[in-house]
Amino acid sequence: MSFVGAAVLWAAARRPGPAFLRPVAFRWYSSAPEHTSLKSVPYGTTLKQEGGPSGPSKPLPRSADVVVIGGGSLGCQTLYHLAKMGMKNAVLLERDRLTAGTTWHTAGLLWQLRPSDVEVELLAHTRQVVSSDLEQETGLHTGWIQNGGLFIASNKQRLDEYKRLMSLGKVYGIESYVLSPAETKDLYPLMNIEDLYGTLYVPKDGTMDPAGTCSTLARAATARGATVIENCPVTGIQVQLDDLGVHRVRAVVTPHGTIETPCVVNCAGVWAEKLGRMAGVSVPLIAMHHAYVVTERIDGIQNMPNVRDHDASVYLRLQGDALSVGGYEQNPIFWDEVSDKFAFSLFDLDWDVFMQHIEGAVNRIPVLERTGIKSTVCGPESFTPDHKPLMGEAPEVRGFFLGCGFNSAGMMLGGGCGRELAHWIIHGRPEKDMYGYDIRRFHHSLTKSNRWIRERSHESYAKNYSVVFPYDEPLAGRNMRRDPLHQVLLEKGCIFQERHGWERPGYFSREGAAPVLDYDYYGAYGTSRNSIYKYNDLLGQEYTFDFPSHHPVVSPLLRLLPGAALVPGALAFTLKAPDGSTVYTCMLNRDGGVESDLTVSRIEPPAAGQSPLAPAFEGHGYYLAVGGAVAQHNWSHIQAVLQDRGFRCSLLDRSEDIGMISIQGPKSRDLLQDVLDTDLSNEAFPFSTHKLVQAAGHQVRAMRLSFVGEMGWELHIPRESCVPVYQAVMAAGAKYGLCNAGYRAIDSLSIEKGYRHWHADLRPDDSPLEAGLGFTCKLRGSIPFLGREALETRQARGLRRRILCFTVSEKVPMFGLEAIFRNGTPVGHLRRSDFGFALDKTIGYGYIRDPDGGVVSADFVKSGKFTIERMGVVYKAAAHLKSPFDPENKRVKGIY
């Protein structure tokens, strides 16, 4: 990104500010660079009560099924959807009046297209609620205005991103157009187009009114039996231990009484962190100032679409006959001391911070140079470490749900997220895949780290308008969790990826070591920029929608996965398998969706002593190996099921104590036979088995498995033994041409083989049957398992969607979200895509539906002609029910 803040501040010191920066009274009569001091939101109506709170608006009930805390967008949407789903005894508590915290001053923009299929669906529901449903239910207009949205591209990469959004929008029926500069000028005559590459126009985007939306939501919810109580702050959350020692919500405490409840929903916005502490729950968000200014009247601006000029980091919201102008700077002001008294309040605008947005705004709409400012709006907003909301049940306390941390998007995501949160509370899980928002995505060590939260939240704010590239990596909050091989691999040119704290190998550069440096806050707050930063330079080479620079740097011989989360322990697991077996399987939710794919190995207690590889236990023991990036989610899911079922067993997390390397390829047996003290023949060590063995004098657990479709073994190694075992493997492999590789190679090889990646082509709203993993579910027998009834129902009615493999002969890069067409009709989109070097084709996996609602049978697939649209260009594609690479599974058995 380019940043103009320093240049603008230097210019402001040498000459008077443009009229756009000066108050109306001085525009024509003075050149003094003074600024308006008027602070006011640009809405005709707010819900502010003169004189302040005077006691609760209604008597408090003694008990409630759910208590929602916070009367902003999320709180009101959650209450509305709870009531709409049939929950009568739901209560919303607001410490002041509805919208009083952050919602009342929001810009209220709604853009329908985002680089996420889940977010597109959430936004569509919000739009449906505010533009139609509420008015039909209540007869009241929410203040929705459909004036359209316009995204500005000043370079090819940005326009490529918009073309990706346009193609995805076709799957969801969202009307959008890529416009030339001349077409943009016809649509928006006041716009400067001299530096435009193109624009994306979405006619049905629009603007929401916070007071109108929230008051209408409250009225609709109370009409269905819910209760809204204003002027009632919460002073405590009572938590109790149940018979199994599990922390559960018991009651909500206020100055006006206590409400007994098993469920609390934290929708408190920037105050959510304080509310979480009342219950012993970590809420990883940071409060920051966010500002926009409201101009005077502008002739010719009426009915223009809202504008996002991402490259200038500026948005322009239509405000009747004026504009609201705001943006996201690199030096936002942190609000470290969050005040409980801050309601319907605004901060004084810091012009030194806000000035950096002015040049971009005036460049895009030159008439602003001659337009005065009517008022400023600077209020608090909450930002999270990954720029995603915080939702779901907290892992620390059962019954404590989060609906906060919306990164200035609480109005536009509120309807979709409110519905999912209500479904989560009532049915135990959301209807859609909400893992990206689920609080359980963060490892507990991170949510307790102030440094990590602050750095990553700052970067999420500063990069709010950055292009979303497929291989982007954060620079903030790095090196939080490093495995014992980190330094060794770094010296060999490893370019690391970060996944929820873990530094894991991405690929290996031929240019030598490229360490990740301490975060420099992009030079803000007096911090010196990392001027010589090889890692950042290499990332910059990856910022493309073409094939990345690492494209040819892959190899099938060695897969290094240190730090992958391993969760061994004694579990009440139903597994019909002999000792020594390892099974790939799925953990399901009650709806039959996949919460995790993992390997489960049955283990025996050690004869004497114990180690991370062989813990002491009584009864049955199972060693679970799960993905390091999703370890906290897996842990929390297992714990919740154990608690709900009342099972008494121990669950041990050994992720910090064990590392793992995976040696794969045709020569892996010959190589490892020189390292391990056991027979590796097919007869002695068949596929999908494991043994405790010695490697270079160190005990390891060897598993004959593959995630890349080749013959190979995983070595699970105690932390202190990782380096010597790795060195022994590399020494033994020298004569075989052994080389290092990372997750980029895994991505390519696994998609070519047809192996699934959890949370890419396998998510909690996908069933194993739809995902082609029916073999993991023993439906022919009578073994009970969570989700069985839901799977049997889906199987009986036939699959209404299923995953397919697509190959494209043209060598064109695809990354996921590309639209899939059958006979010219959109039927789905790619979830994941990569290049397959053995097939020499682009490969993608995506779920398709029959537009007529029928069963997606093999005949339906074979009888259709498929194409895939990438950035507006259509490519012929071949559809496969399974991967065409090694369809008989010979390679994993050592048959080449």
Sequence and secondary structure as in RCSB ss.txt:
>XXXX:A:sequence
MSFVGAAVLWAAARRPGPAFLRPVAFRWYSSAPEHTSLKSVPYGTTLKQEGGPSGPSKPLPRSADVVVIGGGSLG
CQTLYHLAKMGMKNAVLLERDRLTAGTTWHTAGLLWQLRPSDVEVELLAHTRQVVSSDLEQETGLHTGWIQNGGL
FIASNKQRLDEYKRLMSLGKVYGIESYVLSPAETKDLYPLMNIEDLYGTLYVPKDGTMDPAGTCSTLARAATARG
ATVIENCPVTGIQVQLDDLGVHRVRAVVTPHGTIETPCVVNCAGVWAEKLGRMAGVSVPLIAMHHAYVVTERIDG
IQNMPNVRDHDASVYLRLQGDALSVGGYEQNPIFWDEVSDKFAFSLFDLDWDVFMQHIEGAVNRIPVLERTGIKS
TVCGPESFTPDHKPLMGEAPEVRGFFLGCGFNSAGMMLGGGCGRELAHWIIHGRPEKDMYGYDIRRFHHSLTKSN
RWIRERSHESYAKNYSVVFPYDEPLAGRNMRRDPLHQVLLEKGCIFQERHGWERPGYFSREGAAPVLDYDYYGAY
GTSRNSIYKYNDLLGQEYTFDFPSHHPVVSPLLRLLPGAALVPGALAFTLKAPDGSTVYTCMLNRDGGVESDLTV
SRIEPPAAGQSPLAPAFEGHGYYLAVGGAVAQHNWSHIQAVLQDRGFRCSLLDRSEDIGMISIQGPKSRDLLQDV
LDTDLSNEAFPFSTHKLVQAAGHQVRAMRLSFVGEMGWELHIPRESCVPVYQAVMAAGAKYGLCNAGYRAIDSLS
IEKGYRHWHADLRPDDSPLEAGLGFTCKLRGSIPFLGREALETRQARGLRRRILCFTVSEKVPMFGLEAIFRNGT
PVGHLRRSDFGFALDKTIGYGYIRDPDGGVVSADFVKSGKFTIERMGVVYKAAAHLKSPFDPENKRVKGIY
>XXXX:A:secstr
    HHHHHHHHHHS   GGGSBGGGTTT         B  S S     TT   S SS   SB SEEEE  SHHH
HHHHHHHHHTT  SEEEE SSSTTTTTGGG   EE S  S HHHHHHHHHHHHIIIIIHHHHHS     B   EE
EEESSHHHHHHHHHHHHHHHHTT   EEE HHHHHHH TTS  TT  EEEEETT EE  HHHHHHHHHHHHHHTT
 EEE S    EEEEEE TTS EEEEEEEETTEEEE S EEE  GGGHHHHHHHHT     EEEEEEEEEE   TT
 TT  EEEEGGGTEEEEEETTEEEEEE  SS  B  S  TT SS      HHHHGGGHHHHHHHSGGGGG  EEE
EEEEEEEE TTSS EEEE SSSBTEEEEE  TT HHHHHHHHHHHHHHHHHHSS SS  TTTBGGGS HHHHT H
HHHHHHHHHHHHTTTS   TT   SSS SSB  TTHHHHHHTTEEEEEETTEEEEEEE TT         GGGGG
G    SS HHHHHHHHH SSS  TTTT   SSEEE TT  EEEE         TTBEEEEEEE TTS EEEEEEE
EEE   SSS  SSS   SS EEEEE  GGGHHHHHHHHHHHHHHHT    B   GGGEEEEEEESTTHHHHHHTT
BSS  STTTS TTBEEEEEETTEEEEEE   SSSSSEEEEEEEGGGHHHHHHHHHHHHGGGT     HHHHHHHH
HHHT   BTTTB TTS TTTTT GGGS TTS    TTHHHHHHHHHH  SEEEEEEEESS     S  EEEETTE
EEEEEEEEEEETTTTEEEEEEEEE TTS    HHHHHT  EEEEETTEEEEEEEESS SSSTT  GGGT  
